[in-house]
Amino acid sequence: MKNVIIIGTGGHAKVVTNIVALCADNLVGFLTSDTHMTSFLGKPVLGADTDYAHFSDCEFIVAIGNQYAREKIVTRMPDVAWYTAIHPSVIIPYEHCSIGEGTVISANAVINPYASIGAHCIINTQCVVEHDNTIGDFAHVSVGAMLAGNVHVGRRSWIGVGACVRNDICISDDCFVGAGAVVVKDLCEKGTYIGVPAQKLHKD
Ligand SMILES: CC(C)(COP(=O)(O)OP(=O)(O)OC[C@H]1O[C@@H](n2cnc3c(N)ncnc32)[C@H](O)[C@@H]1OP(=O)(O)O)[C@@H](O)C(=O)NCCC(=O)NCCS
């Protein structure tokens, strides 16, 4: 049994709390920037994320949906052991697949062979990560999104809820793909892409 500390006290932290329990690991408590909180979901709030060094016998996971906030916290916590949270219902190949430390894979996600998922990613509920996909660190594949075979998702990129990405597509770093979008061409520059087929969103 692992001793786990979750960083964050928002909605994603609730999801990760559930996974820790289902994996029969021991949730020690939470670290959060909300200095007024003393407990969350019946577990103690132990301090701010900057207090992590007091808990050297624990593994940590940053359960914050915003990828930039997640990366910032991870970067200032060198040399800690990271907890990887995989819901027991996830379909995952018994070999030929890699999952980076600190990553969360939620209920009913499907990961197929030769997929490579980076560190501190969120692979959300009921999404599909097909064969030979490469997912960069801190990326987020949202609820119900589908990545066909041989797709690359860059670092910190976010695939919105229910979006689809055609096979053999490359999505560069720091892209937002809107909810329900269908990506049929490479997204070569950072930005927000929406619609069917997905087009860059230009705001005035
Ligand atoms: C794409 C997205 C990031 C844009 O957010 P935003 O930059 O705040 O943009 P706005 O909400 O101001 O919308 C700008 C325009 O794009 C349209 N738009 C926004 N999202 C859209 C989408 N997913 N599909 C089609 N059109 C969309 C809006 O209707 C608006 O059009 P208008 O100017 O004609 O009124 C956001 O709408 C989105 O889809 N986020 C994904 C959320 C998600 O998947 N969460 C998952 C949690 S697990």
The ligand as an ORCA input file, in Angstrom:
! r2SCAN-3c Opt
* xyz 0 1
  C     -12.611     26.026    -27.446
  C     -12.685     26.714    -26.112
  C     -11.348     26.467    -25.357
  C     -12.851     28.204    -26.401
  O     -12.987     28.906    -25.210
  P     -12.849     30.501    -25.251
  O     -11.484     30.851    -25.796
  O     -13.194     31.006    -23.903
  O     -13.877     30.947    -26.365
  P     -15.358     31.553    -26.212
  O     -16.177     30.764    -25.250
  O     -15.196     33.025    -25.982
  O     -15.980     31.328    -27.664
  C     -15.505     32.043    -28.808
  C     -16.376     31.642    -29.987
  O     -16.114     30.272    -30.329
  C     -17.320     29.475    -30.211
  N     -16.946     28.206    -29.583
  C     -16.337     28.044    -28.394
  N     -16.095     26.743    -28.166
  C     -16.568     26.073    -29.240
  C     -16.594     24.707    -29.586
  N     -16.084     23.772    -28.768
  N     -17.126     24.359    -30.779
  C     -17.647     25.311    -31.618
  N     -17.641     26.634    -31.337
  C     -17.109     27.004    -30.165
  C     -18.247     30.297    -29.321
  O     -19.612     30.002    -29.573
  C     -17.879     31.708    -29.710
  O     -18.502     32.009    -30.951
  P     -19.083     33.490    -31.255
  O     -17.894     34.414    -31.181
  O     -19.662     33.344    -32.612
  O     -20.072     33.747    -30.178
  C     -13.835     26.184    -25.226
  O     -15.102     26.643    -25.660
  C     -13.895     24.667    -25.188
  O     -14.480     23.997    -26.043
  N     -13.225     24.119    -24.158
  C     -13.167     22.693    -23.931
  C     -13.687     22.398    -22.532
  C     -13.527     20.940    -22.216
  O     -13.421     20.094    -23.058
  N     -13.469     20.637    -20.954
  C     -13.237     19.251    -20.578
  C     -13.198     19.047    -19.120
  S     -12.886     17.345    -18.818
*
